[in-house]
Amino acid sequence: MKARITLMLMAASLMLSSGCATNWMVDISTERIEVESPESNGLTATNALKLFGDVAGQLGLDVRGPVPQPRGNEPVIQYDAIAHSHLSLDLYITKSAINIYCCSDISLDEAKRAASSIERAFDERDIRYSISNRTGSFFN
């Protein structure tokens, strides 16, 4: 629980700078694992970054990173993908979890469309994940 709260606080501060603070957001999260096997239900950091880059490319977004992180309780690796549009993706990799935030200035539907690309990639790899939606200000 403490790790999740720390991640959310770090994500909030970083999203202020990446344009995802006052918009619509879909969070797709899965377990971080060290080695993939047929029985595993998560992603390695390397495969998460590859999947993130592939989906960002399909959406016409440019990947940046790793983004420097403030010192915190838990080390976080962040990449983001942006373009000259109202859509952005953020990838956060912690010791135990991988979160991809799909953010839109336009609508929750636009964020959900981007999230569906991530979901398809997870489904193709039989990766278990959870999804949550957020409308309006990140802090509401």
Secondary structure, DSSP 8 states (H G I E B T S, - for coil): -HHHHHHHHHHHHHHHHHT-SSSEEEEEEEEB-SS--TT--SB-HHHHHHHHHHHHHHTT-EEEEEE-----SS--EEEEEE-SSSEEEEEEE-SSEEEEEEEESS-HHHHHHHHHHHHHHHHHTT---EEEEE-S-TT-
